Amino acid sequence: GAMHGYGPAAAAAGGMGGAAAAAQQQQQQPPQQPQGPPPHITMATADVAQVPADQKPILGTLNNLYSACMPLANTPARRREMDDNGRRLGGLFWKLNAGQVSSHVVQKLLQMCAALDAGNWPAAQHVQARNKAPVLSRRCLNVADCSVAGGTLQ
């Protein structure tokens, strides 16, 4: 029927029931909303095949930082925090892959990662503090600061 076709009727119905389509039209939203990352995503499960080459360093730096923090997650609370960081980073990786991160935020991430790579923790924290949604918990950055200050985060 019209529900599965590609004609004007299917477009008008938005591929959904009439009531849902009417509600969508009232909100003036395009039928194709960008979808968010899947639930329970992690850094390990995020698809990063489409991440642009100039954004790949973000993946490497944040993976390294996460790995550096992991051994220090030696209490249930810290482990929960690292799981949370892993989900946040997984979501970020997914969004980078989907092209859903604004160039402004990408620039901030690149700045933060350059600071992290240089071992310049205060600068990295400063960049992150000015982001509306911090990528990593402050403790992870602080803990990494202590553990990785010796330059192991290369």
Buried (B, 14 or more C-beta within 10 A) or exposed (E): EEEEEEEEEBEEBBBEEEEEBEEBEEEEEEEEEEEEBEEEBBBEBBEBEEBEEEBEBBBEBBBBBBBBBBEBBEEEEBEEBBEEBBBBBBBBBBBBBBEBBEEEBBEBBBBBBBBBBEBBBEBBBEBBEEEEEBBBBEBBBBBBBEBBEEEEBE
